[in-house]
Every structure is written in C-alpha cells, then in structure tokens.
Amino acid sequence: MSEAIAERLRLDLDQVTGQITSALRHQVGEVLRRSGIVVAMSGGVDSSVCAALAAAAVGAQRVLGLSLPERESDAESLALAREWATQLGIEFLVEDISGTLDACGCYARRDAAIRRLVPAYGEGWRCKLVLEGGGLDSGRLSICYVAVQPPGGDVRKVRLPAREFREIVAATNFKQRVRKMLEYYHADRLHFAVLGTPNRLEYDQGFFVKGGDGLADVKPIAHLYKSQVYQLAEHLGVPPAVRSRPPTTDTYSLPQTQEEFFFSLPLTQLDLVLQAHNDGRSAAEAAIDLGMQREHVERVYRDIERKRNATRALHLPPLLVDRVPEVEDHQSGGAG
Amino acid sequence: MSEQTTGPAQSEIVDRTRAYVRENFLYMRPDWKLGDEDPLLGTGVIDSIGVIELVEFLQDAFRLAIVEDEITEQNLGSLAAIGRFVHQKCHANGSGASVRPRQLA
C-alpha cells in the first residue's frame, strides 16, 4: 500500500472510538431507549470490534455477547468469541441453532437442491458455494459453483443453474435469520438493542441477508473500511488470533472465504479500490496509487457499481403506497 | 461468414433473445428501451444470476453448450453481442446448423 493510500485510510483511533461510543450511547439510550446491547459474536474481527465498542459505550455489564453456532460452524468461531467476551467482561451465552435449522428444513432443502446436480451427495458430504470469474485479466463474468466433497474424497465443483443457486442460498439464509431471531429474543427479554456488525465493504456491496445479519438497531462500523476496522481492532486490544483470521462466512460445511462467495477480488485489495472509487479518484489515478493496471481498476469499479445496483433493494425499508408523515417524524435516529 | 439456411439467422437470435429478456427481466417495465447495442449488464436489466438464466435460455433455445470461458461481457453484454456470439457458435460447431432451435413455449 502506498503512503498516500495508507494516509487516507488512517484513523485517529481515539477520536473514532470516542465518536462511535458516543453515538452508540445516544442511539441506544436516547433514540431507542434501551438499556443495553446484544451483539452476536462470530470470532471474526468485525463482531469482536463491535463487542468492544459496545462495552466501552454502555459498560460491560450492559452488553450480552451471543454465540449462535450450528452443526456446520467452525469450532474456532466459538472458542475465539468466548475468549474475547471473557476478556471484555461481558455476559456470554451460547445457543446452538442446529435444531431450529432442522425444523425449518434448512439442511434438507439445501441438500435436495444439491442432489439434483450431484445425486450421490448425502450423509457426511460437505459443501460450499464458490464464485469464480476469470480474474482481472479475463473478460469472464463471475459465475457460481457448488463445491462438494464426499467423506475422504476430493472436492469437485459443479456449475450452478439459477434455480438450484437460488434454492441453496434461500435455504442457507435460514442460518442468518434464525440467529437474528434469537438476538431479538434476548434483546426483548433484557430490554436491549441489537447491534449489527457490517463493515463498509459489506454494507455498501450488499453482503448481508435481509432480515438476517442485515437486520439491526445500530450498525456502528458500517462507515468504516475493512482496513480501518483492523486498525480499530488493534487499538481496542482484539487478540491477534482474531485479527489474523481470514474473513469467513462460516455458513457452509466446507471452509469458505468471503471472496470465494461474494467478492471476486482479495478483500484487502477490494477495500482500497472501493475507497478510491468513493473518493472520486479516476481509475488512472487509483491505478498509480494501488500499483494496478488502469484496466483492472476500471473493471473493479464496474463490478462495484453492478453489485450496488444488484443489491440496492436489500437496503430499502418496506415500501408504502403513500407517506405516513406521523411515523416519518420519528424515524431519524442520528448520532446526536 | 456465409449464412447457412438450416441455422438460426442472427436477426432471429436477437429477436428471440429480446423477447426472452423482456418477458423475464423487464416484464414490469414495458417502456424500457432495449436496443440491439444497449448494455444488458450493470444497467439493472440483468444481474449476475440473470446471466446464468440467460445462458440457460440460450443453451436450451439454440441447443448450445456454453462453457465458462464464453460467459463474457463481449459475448453476452448486449442483444447484438448475443446475436453475433450465438450465430457464430451455431455455425462453427454445426450444432445449431443441423438442428432447428426449439420454439419458446
């Protein structure tokens, strides 16, 4: 990373921490009038930073950390979340959601869709979705595959027809939605608010499930680029084991990075290109800053705009036929 | 390339694809201008899953196998591009030339 880019992304960490914790206190205490914060902790850097910010904002005794694993979760997620919650001194609960997902048919519906493509797919097999394009030098458009692995066998990939892709994603989205349901259960019983943990890249590019991880009362790091979240993580004392962990969806039984599923560029690189694009820098300027070819930056700029267009509806509130001004008057909940 | 009478003409490919796109992606937007050279991708007409549906339509309608390396903006980015790509592919491998494309339901 060039010095100029590093400078643009560098945070005044004390100032930013103060700004976020002040905003959280105002939003939770005055706008939402809740007594504390529920945060689901995945053992990743975003939720770890958010838990620390929540504890700093309202006090550790007013924060509930939740781990919501299911049978396909990486065991490391729970261990890292528990360790960090203990260090923060917040209450920490574990709720295994496998039974609820079974009842919803999450696994069965997903597996039925996969079996239409891979009839042998069954007990003990693992799977994940993989997004593949031809890279920056190729004109290939990104398309999705399902990767499957039989017990003791090799991983193989099958190109996904639209119907199966949609069914697999729809079934898998139960995971994020069931988690959110439990977060709100605990928020309701404690009179707490629910904190959402997206960073700017995820929020901007629509990498969330509507009604799942996209649903929250406050989203305190949605304005921060991923590289800035890492700066904040170090500042807040998030353990190196969390900070060095590759960002993962922890959604499929085969390990899956975010870039395999949604972002076709390494996250660190995409983060910088997004920042350059948002900053209004031309592809030529950004290419020099980032040490990339101009054509590659142009392609990533186009991909960013495409994802924004494709996921715009995820950000929309429910659409009404006519305004209800009496409710609109109560809907602004800024940082104060 | 000389036209082969047994394969679909480029204009037929464009017209049938336009009808498919209108029916499946623009069904609530009848006023949307959809010219031959207008971009289909990144303009709100077809998203990334829509690309896969479009490929499935082309494979089915014109009895083609479209491999990953052919799923490009150059080949699928506009109706005209699709017309050129499918026409060339039908006549290059003979599949489209020897088999009448199925009619849309």
HADDOCK unambig.tbl for C-alpha pairs under 7 A between the chains (distance, minus, plus):
assign (segid A and resid 139 and name CA) (segid B and resid 72 and name CA) 5.34 0.50 0.50
assign (segid A and resid 139 and name CA) (segid B and resid 73 and name CA) 6.47 0.50 0.50
assign (segid A and resid 140 and name CA) (segid B and resid 69 and name CA) 6.04 0.50 0.50
assign (segid A and resid 140 and name CA) (segid B and resid 71 and name CA) 5.66 0.50 0.50
assign (segid A and resid 140 and name CA) (segid B and resid 72 and name CA) 4.38 0.50 0.50
assign (segid A and resid 141 and name CA) (segid B and resid 71 and name CA) 5.90 0.50 0.50
assign (segid A and resid 141 and name CA) (segid B and resid 72 and name CA) 5.21 0.50 0.50
assign (segid A and resid 141 and name CA) (segid B and resid 73 and name CA) 6.78 0.50 0.50
assign (segid A and resid 161 and name CA) (segid B and resid 52 and name CA) 6.57 0.50 0.50
assign (segid A and resid 162 and name CA) (segid B and resid 49 and name CA) 6.11 0.50 0.50
assign (segid A and resid 162 and name CA) (segid B and resid 52 and name CA) 5.95 0.50 0.50
assign (segid A and resid 162 and name CA) (segid B and resid 53 and name CA) 5.86 0.50 0.50
assign (segid A and resid 306 and name CA) (segid B and resid 42 and name CA) 4.82 0.50 0.50
assign (segid A and resid 309 and name CA) (segid B and resid 44 and name CA) 6.48 0.50 0.50
assign (segid A and resid 310 and name CA) (segid B and resid 47 and name CA) 6.06 0.50 0.50
